[in-house]
Amino acid sequence: SVKMNVDLHTSQQGYHVRKLLFSFKEPTAEDGLKLFSFLKRRYRVLVEDWLQEHVNSWYHGVDCDEKCLGIKLSLSGLGSIFVGEMSVLGIWSQEEQFTLDLEMKNLLKK
């Protein structure tokens, strides 16, 4: 499913998208969407370390409120996006699935 919030005051420009959420019923294929395919290369180690810190804390039952600050994404059709803050909302382990929900805030188009 896709959830979207559009600015109705921008009809002349084609309706600016303010929020966009994709939810996949099944996991994406091996060649499908990957977080690192959106990250600029120089931020991948930083994000990997940040994610690992959260997973380690979760595994040991310790709270972790560490945020990942100031990274850049590269999205096809949108160009570079500056992410002011990225935070983990939760980590979930059920049967064969081990997932993490995250939120990116303070987005700026560069």
ABEGO torsion letter per residue (X at the ends): XBBBBBBAAAAAAGEBBABBBBBBABBBBAABBBAAAABBAAAAAAAAAAAAAAAAAAAAGBBBABBBBGBBBBBBGAEBBBBABBBBAEBBBBEABBBBBBBBBGBBBX
